[in-house]
Amino acid sequence: MLYLVVYYFQLHGALSALMFYVVCCLQRRFNSRSVVELSGILQLSPMLGIVIILTCALYVGLLSTLKFICEFYIFCVLFEITSLISAIPFYVANVIGLVAFSKC
């Protein structure tokens, strides 16, 4: 279990660094980080747009990605320990997280 948690944090750190690198590339290419000003990235810079899509897909934790597998095993172990401890992260991630991001 400890190895899985360490691997998850290493993966999270690598994906976060990749996201910061993508933002840096956007800043250098378009001199802006505003989403409103950067519409049509796939037409202007197809490779950068594909990297953004793949990075977001990996960061979200879609099925069959390493981040999803790590999160799944961590939550399974938490559920085996006690269901109350595992219910709290699910509640925070799904309910409170969605409410906070929908207010943007």
Secondary structure, 3 states (H helix, E strand, C coil): CHHHHHHHHHHHHHHHHHHHHHHHHHHHHHCCCCCCCCCCHHHHCHHHHHHHHHHHHHHHCCCCCHHHHHHHHHHHHHHHHCHHHHHHHHHHHHHHHHHHHHCC
